Amino acid sequence: MSAEEFSNWQAFLRRHPQGFEWENWVQASLMQMIDSTKSRPRNSKLPKLERYLWKAPAPLMVAREKEAARRRRDAKGKPSE
């Protein structure tokens, strides 16, 4: 990104300070509208807006703990040799 483009983005964000939460909601609403145009089985409901909102991924330590727990659970289920 050039310095000119960066300064233009900074000027835009100062003039229109909507923030991440608002942009996240707008993008999720658009995705929900697009998804509503797809064909679905009869009497199925459109997913709620929360399905489309961006959520931060779990911290790495949580992912490692889940993986370790899965390995322990799988090891318990295997017959001993």
LINLIN-V958842 format. One record per helix or strand of 3 or more residues. SS is the DSSP state (hx for helix, st for strand). FROM is the first residue (numbers start at 1). TO is the last residue. Records with the same first field share a line. If there is no record, write none. Layout:
SS: FROM-TO / FROM-TO
This chain:
hx: 3-15 / 19-36 / 49-51 / 60-77
